Amino acid sequence: MSGPSPASSPARRGRRPGAPDTRAAILAAARELFAASGYAGTSIRGVAAAAGVDAALVHHYFGTKDDLFLAALQLPVDPRALLAPVAEAGVDGAGERLLRVFLGVWEDDRNQASLLALVRGLAEPSGQRLLRDGVLEMILLPLGRALSLDRPEQRMALVASQLVGLVILRYLLRAEPLASLPPDALVAAYAPTLQRYLAEPLG
Protein backbone atom coordinates (compact mmCIF):
# COMPACT_ATOMS: atom_id res chain seq x y z
CA MET A 1 0.00 0.00 0.00
CA SER A 2 1.45 3.31 -1.05
CA GLY A 3 1.78 6.23 1.36
CA PRO A 4 -0.13 9.49 1.13
CA SER A 5 0.36 11.56 -1.97
CA PRO A 6 2.27 14.83 -1.73
CA ALA A 7 -0.98 16.72 -2.10
CA SER A 8 -2.47 15.01 0.94
CA SER A 9 0.64 15.19 3.13
CA PRO A 10 0.37 17.65 6.00
CA ALA A 11 2.34 20.87 5.59
CA ARG A 12 5.54 21.16 7.62
CA ARG A 13 5.15 23.27 10.72
CA GLY A 14 7.41 24.55 13.42
CA ARG A 15 10.76 26.27 13.40
CA ARG A 16 13.25 26.26 10.58
CA PRO A 17 15.39 23.10 10.51
CA GLY A 18 19.13 23.21 10.06
CA ALA A 19 19.94 24.46 6.58
CA PRO A 20 22.90 26.07 4.82
CA ASP A 21 21.52 29.56 5.48
CA THR A 22 20.48 28.91 9.08
CA ARG A 23 23.81 29.91 10.60
CA ALA A 24 23.80 33.18 8.68
CA ALA A 25 20.21 33.89 9.75
CA ILE A 26 21.08 33.30 13.40
CA LEU A 27 24.14 35.52 13.14
CA ALA A 28 22.16 38.32 11.47
CA ALA A 29 19.49 38.14 14.18
CA ALA A 30 22.15 38.13 16.89
CA ARG A 31 23.91 41.20 15.49
CA GLU A 32 20.61 43.08 15.33
CA LEU A 33 19.57 42.15 18.87
CA PHE A 34 22.98 42.74 20.45
CA ALA A 35 23.14 46.13 18.73
CA ALA A 36 19.64 47.09 19.88
CA SER A 37 19.61 45.65 23.40
CA GLY A 38 23.28 45.19 24.31
CA TYR A 39 24.90 42.04 25.62
CA ALA A 40 22.98 41.92 28.91
CA GLY A 41 19.61 42.55 27.24
CA THR A 42 19.95 39.80 24.65
CA SER A 43 19.23 36.12 25.25
CA ILE A 44 19.81 32.96 23.25
CA ARG A 45 16.04 32.40 23.23
CA GLY A 46 15.48 35.89 21.88
CA VAL A 47 17.99 35.35 19.09
CA ALA A 48 16.43 31.98 18.28
CA ALA A 49 12.96 33.51 18.09
CA ALA A 50 14.15 36.32 15.83
CA ALA A 51 15.87 33.83 13.53
CA GLY A 52 12.93 31.43 13.53
CA VAL A 53 14.86 28.49 14.96
CA ASP A 54 15.02 26.51 18.20
CA ALA A 55 17.37 27.73 20.91
CA ALA A 56 19.13 24.35 20.74
CA LEU A 57 20.11 25.12 17.15
CA VAL A 58 21.71 28.39 18.23
CA HIS A 59 23.76 26.47 20.78
CA HIS A 60 24.61 23.89 18.12
CA TYR A 61 26.07 26.49 15.77
CA PHE A 62 27.59 28.92 18.26
CA GLY A 63 27.87 27.34 21.71
CA THR A 64 27.40 29.83 24.54
CA LYS A 65 26.04 33.36 24.52
CA ASP A 66 29.61 34.64 24.83
CA ASP A 67 30.61 32.64 21.76
CA LEU A 68 27.63 34.01 19.84
CA PHE A 69 28.49 37.57 20.80
CA LEU A 70 32.08 37.18 19.64
CA ALA A 71 30.84 35.72 16.37
CA ALA A 72 28.54 38.73 15.98
CA LEU A 73 31.51 41.04 16.46
CA GLN A 74 33.30 39.16 13.65
CA LEU A 75 36.64 39.32 15.41
CA PRO A 76 39.51 37.52 13.67
CA VAL A 77 40.79 36.15 17.01
CA ASP A 78 39.31 34.96 20.29
CA PRO A 79 40.42 37.55 22.87
CA ARG A 80 39.55 35.23 25.75
CA ALA A 81 42.27 32.80 24.72
CA LEU A 82 44.81 35.53 24.04
CA LEU A 83 44.26 37.30 27.36
CA ALA A 84 44.23 34.22 29.57
CA PRO A 85 48.03 34.33 30.08
CA VAL A 86 47.80 38.04 30.95
CA ALA A 87 45.47 37.22 33.83
CA GLU A 88 47.29 34.07 34.92
CA ALA A 89 50.56 35.96 35.52
CA GLY A 90 48.91 38.38 37.96
CA VAL A 91 48.73 42.16 38.27
CA ASP A 92 52.48 42.85 38.23
CA GLY A 93 53.41 43.68 34.65
CA ALA A 94 49.85 43.12 33.41
CA GLY A 95 49.77 46.48 31.64
CA GLU A 96 52.73 45.57 29.45
CA ARG A 97 51.49 42.03 28.78
CA LEU A 98 48.05 43.33 27.80
CA LEU A 99 49.55 45.91 25.47
CA ARG A 100 51.86 43.40 23.79
CA VAL A 101 48.93 41.06 23.12
CA PHE A 102 46.88 43.98 21.83
CA LEU A 103 49.62 45.19 19.50
CA GLY A 104 50.36 41.66 18.36
CA VAL A 105 46.80 41.36 17.08
CA TRP A 106 46.66 44.79 15.47
CA GLU A 107 50.11 44.62 13.88
CA ASP A 108 49.18 41.39 12.07
CA ASP A 109 48.14 42.36 8.53
CA ARG A 110 45.75 39.41 8.40
CA ASN A 111 43.64 40.97 11.16
CA GLN A 112 43.59 44.65 10.29
CA ALA A 113 40.87 44.70 7.62
CA SER A 114 38.23 43.08 9.82
CA LEU A 115 39.29 45.02 12.92
CA LEU A 116 39.16 48.34 11.10
CA ALA A 117 35.72 47.48 9.75
CA LEU A 118 34.58 47.03 13.34
CA VAL A 119 36.10 50.37 14.39
CA ARG A 120 34.48 52.17 11.45
CA GLY A 121 31.16 50.90 12.76
CA LEU A 122 31.51 53.52 15.50
CA ALA A 123 29.81 55.90 13.09
CA GLU A 124 26.54 54.00 13.63
CA PRO A 125 24.69 53.68 16.97
CA SER A 126 24.40 49.92 16.49
CA GLY A 127 28.13 49.64 15.92
CA GLN A 128 28.84 51.76 18.97
CA ARG A 129 26.87 49.46 21.22
CA LEU A 130 28.42 46.31 19.79
CA LEU A 131 31.90 47.69 20.16
CA ARG A 132 31.30 49.10 23.64
CA ASP A 133 29.89 45.84 24.94
CA GLY A 134 32.52 43.88 23.05
CA VAL A 135 35.53 45.78 24.35
CA LEU A 136 34.36 46.37 27.91
CA GLU A 137 31.89 43.59 28.76
CA MET A 138 33.46 40.73 26.84
CA ILE A 139 37.18 41.51 26.84
CA LEU A 140 38.42 44.00 29.42
CA LEU A 141 36.03 43.57 32.35
CA PRO A 142 36.55 39.79 32.52
CA LEU A 143 40.29 40.46 32.51
CA GLY A 144 39.94 42.98 35.34
CA ARG A 145 37.93 40.51 37.40
CA ALA A 146 40.39 37.70 36.68
CA LEU A 147 43.14 39.97 38.00
CA SER A 148 41.03 40.57 41.14
CA LEU A 149 41.15 44.33 40.69
CA ASP A 150 39.18 46.62 42.93
CA ARG A 151 36.71 48.79 41.00
CA PRO A 152 37.31 46.83 37.77
CA GLU A 153 34.65 48.75 35.84
CA GLN A 154 36.43 52.08 36.36
CA ARG A 155 39.93 50.70 35.92
CA MET A 156 39.15 48.85 32.69
CA ALA A 157 37.26 51.82 31.26
CA LEU A 158 40.44 53.87 31.76
CA VAL A 159 42.47 51.13 30.08
CA ALA A 160 39.99 51.10 27.19
CA SER A 161 40.36 54.85 26.72
CA GLN A 162 44.06 54.36 26.01
CA LEU A 163 43.66 51.35 23.75
CA VAL A 164 40.80 52.78 21.70
CA GLY A 165 42.64 56.08 21.30
CA LEU A 166 45.72 54.22 20.11
CA VAL A 167 43.66 52.29 17.55
CA ILE A 168 42.02 55.40 16.16
CA LEU A 169 45.23 57.44 15.85
CA ARG A 170 47.64 54.71 14.75
CA TYR A 171 45.56 52.35 12.63
CA LEU A 172 42.50 54.31 11.50
CA LEU A 173 43.76 57.88 11.04
CA ARG A 174 47.43 56.86 10.69
CA ALA A 175 48.47 60.04 12.48
CA GLU A 176 52.21 60.63 12.60
CA PRO A 177 54.46 60.11 14.41
CA LEU A 178 52.28 57.58 16.23
CA ALA A 179 51.61 55.57 13.07
CA SER A 180 55.30 54.92 12.45
CA LEU A 181 56.53 54.19 15.97
CA PRO A 182 57.78 50.62 16.43
CA PRO A 183 55.72 48.45 18.81
CA ASP A 184 58.45 48.50 21.48
CA ALA A 185 58.31 52.29 21.56
CA LEU A 186 54.54 52.12 22.02
CA VAL A 187 54.97 49.66 24.86
CA ALA A 188 57.49 51.97 26.53
CA ALA A 189 55.11 54.91 26.22
CA TYR A 190 51.77 53.29 27.05
CA ALA A 191 52.49 50.37 29.38
CA PRO A 192 53.29 52.48 32.48
CA THR A 193 49.99 54.32 32.10
CA LEU A 194 48.06 51.07 31.71
CA GLN A 195 49.82 49.61 34.73
CA ARG A 196 48.93 52.68 36.78
CA TYR A 197 45.27 52.27 35.84
CA LEU A 198 45.41 48.61 36.84
CA ALA A 199 47.36 48.70 40.06
CA GLU A 200 47.68 52.15 41.63
CA PRO A 201 45.06 53.83 43.84
CA LEU A 202 42.35 55.67 41.96
CA GLY A 203 41.50 59.20 42.96
C-alpha positions as CSV (number, residue, x, y, z in Angstrom):
1,M,0.0,0.0,0.0
2,S,1.5,3.3,-1.1
3,G,1.8,6.2,1.4
4,P,-0.1,9.5,1.1
5,S,0.4,11.6,-2.0
6,P,2.3,14.8,-1.7
7,A,-1.0,16.7,-2.1
8,S,-2.5,15.0,0.9
9,S,0.6,15.2,3.1
10,P,0.4,17.6,6.0
11,A,2.3,20.9,5.6
12,R,5.5,21.2,7.6
13,R,5.2,23.3,10.7
14,G,7.4,24.5,13.4
15,R,10.8,26.3,13.4
16,R,13.2,26.3,10.6
17,P,15.4,23.1,10.5
18,G,19.1,23.2,10.1
19,A,19.9,24.5,6.6
20,P,22.9,26.1,4.8
21,D,21.5,29.6,5.5
22,T,20.5,28.9,9.1
23,R,23.8,29.9,10.6
24,A,23.8,33.2,8.7
25,A,20.2,33.9,9.8
26,I,21.1,33.3,13.4
27,L,24.1,35.5,13.1
28,A,22.2,38.3,11.5
29,A,19.5,38.1,14.2
30,A,22.2,38.1,16.9
31,R,23.9,41.2,15.5
32,E,20.6,43.1,15.3
33,L,19.6,42.2,18.9
34,F,23.0,42.7,20.4
35,A,23.1,46.1,18.7
36,A,19.6,47.1,19.9
37,S,19.6,45.6,23.4
38,G,23.3,45.2,24.3
39,Y,24.9,42.0,25.6
40,A,23.0,41.9,28.9
41,G,19.6,42.6,27.2
42,T,20.0,39.8,24.6
43,S,19.2,36.1,25.3
44,I,19.8,33.0,23.3
45,R,16.0,32.4,23.2
46,G,15.5,35.9,21.9
47,V,18.0,35.4,19.1
48,A,16.4,32.0,18.3
49,A,13.0,33.5,18.1
50,A,14.2,36.3,15.8
51,A,15.9,33.8,13.5
52,G,12.9,31.4,13.5
53,V,14.9,28.5,15.0
54,D,15.0,26.5,18.2
55,A,17.4,27.7,20.9
56,A,19.1,24.3,20.7
57,L,20.1,25.1,17.2
58,V,21.7,28.4,18.2
59,H,23.8,26.5,20.8
60,H,24.6,23.9,18.1
61,Y,26.1,26.5,15.8
62,F,27.6,28.9,18.3
63,G,27.9,27.3,21.7
64,T,27.4,29.8,24.5
65,K,26.0,33.4,24.5
66,D,29.6,34.6,24.8
67,D,30.6,32.6,21.8
68,L,27.6,34.0,19.8
69,F,28.5,37.6,20.8
70,L,32.1,37.2,19.6
71,A,30.8,35.7,16.4
72,A,28.5,38.7,16.0
73,L,31.5,41.0,16.5
74,Q,33.3,39.2,13.7
75,L,36.6,39.3,15.4
76,P,39.5,37.5,13.7
77,V,40.8,36.1,17.0
78,D,39.3,35.0,20.3
79,P,40.4,37.6,22.9
80,R,39.6,35.2,25.8
81,A,42.3,32.8,24.7
82,L,44.8,35.5,24.0
83,L,44.3,37.3,27.4
84,A,44.2,34.2,29.6
85,P,48.0,34.3,30.1
86,V,47.8,38.0,30.9
87,A,45.5,37.2,33.8
88,E,47.3,34.1,34.9
89,A,50.6,36.0,35.5
90,G,48.9,38.4,38.0
91,V,48.7,42.2,38.3
92,D,52.5,42.9,38.2
93,G,53.4,43.7,34.6
94,A,49.8,43.1,33.4
95,G,49.8,46.5,31.6
96,E,52.7,45.6,29.4
97,R,51.5,42.0,28.8
98,L,48.1,43.3,27.8
99,L,49.5,45.9,25.5
100,R,51.9,43.4,23.8
101,V,48.9,41.1,23.1
102,F,46.9,44.0,21.8
103,L,49.6,45.2,19.5
104,G,50.4,41.7,18.4
105,V,46.8,41.4,17.1
106,W,46.7,44.8,15.5
107,E,50.1,44.6,13.9
108,D,49.2,41.4,12.1
109,D,48.1,42.4,8.5
110,R,45.7,39.4,8.4
111,N,43.6,41.0,11.2
112,Q,43.6,44.7,10.3
113,A,40.9,44.7,7.6
114,S,38.2,43.1,9.8
115,L,39.3,45.0,12.9
116,L,39.2,48.3,11.1
117,A,35.7,47.5,9.7
118,L,34.6,47.0,13.3
119,V,36.1,50.4,14.4
120,R,34.5,52.2,11.4
121,G,31.2,50.9,12.8
122,L,31.5,53.5,15.5
123,A,29.8,55.9,13.1
124,E,26.5,54.0,13.6
125,P,24.7,53.7,17.0
126,S,24.4,49.9,16.5
127,G,28.1,49.6,15.9
128,Q,28.8,51.8,19.0
129,R,26.9,49.5,21.2
130,L,28.4,46.3,19.8
131,L,31.9,47.7,20.2
132,R,31.3,49.1,23.6
133,D,29.9,45.8,24.9
134,G,32.5,43.9,23.0
135,V,35.5,45.8,24.4
136,L,34.4,46.4,27.9
137,E,31.9,43.6,28.8
138,M,33.5,40.7,26.8
139,I,37.2,41.5,26.8
140,L,38.4,44.0,29.4
141,L,36.0,43.6,32.3
142,P,36.5,39.8,32.5
143,L,40.3,40.5,32.5
144,G,39.9,43.0,35.3
145,R,37.9,40.5,37.4
146,A,40.4,37.7,36.7
147,L,43.1,40.0,38.0
148,S,41.0,40.6,41.1
149,L,41.2,44.3,40.7
150,D,39.2,46.6,42.9
151,R,36.7,48.8,41.0
152,P,37.3,46.8,37.8
153,E,34.6,48.8,35.8
154,Q,36.4,52.1,36.4
155,R,39.9,50.7,35.9
156,M,39.1,48.8,32.7
157,A,37.3,51.8,31.3
158,L,40.4,53.9,31.8
159,V,42.5,51.1,30.1
160,A,40.0,51.1,27.2
161,S,40.4,54.8,26.7
162,Q,44.1,54.4,26.0
163,L,43.7,51.3,23.7
164,V,40.8,52.8,21.7
165,G,42.6,56.1,21.3
166,L,45.7,54.2,20.1
167,V,43.7,52.3,17.5
168,I,42.0,55.4,16.2
169,L,45.2,57.4,15.9
170,R,47.6,54.7,14.7
171,Y,45.6,52.4,12.6
172,L,42.5,54.3,11.5
173,L,43.8,57.9,11.0
174,R,47.4,56.9,10.7
175,A,48.5,60.0,12.5
176,E,52.2,60.6,12.6
177,P,54.5,60.1,14.4
178,L,52.3,57.6,16.2
179,A,51.6,55.6,13.1
180,S,55.3,54.9,12.5
181,L,56.5,54.2,16.0
182,P,57.8,50.6,16.4
183,P,55.7,48.5,18.8
184,D,58.5,48.5,21.5
185,A,58.3,52.3,21.6
186,L,54.5,52.1,22.0
187,V,55.0,49.7,24.9
188,A,57.5,52.0,26.5
189,A,55.1,54.9,26.2
190,Y,51.8,53.3,27.1
191,A,52.5,50.4,29.4
192,P,53.3,52.5,32.5
193,T,50.0,54.3,32.1
194,L,48.1,51.1,31.7
195,Q,49.8,49.6,34.7
196,R,48.9,52.7,36.8
197,Y,45.3,52.3,35.8
198,L,45.4,48.6,36.8
199,A,47.4,48.7,40.1
200,E,47.7,52.1,41.6
201,P,45.1,53.8,43.8
202,L,42.3,55.7,42.0
203,G,41.5,59.2,43.0
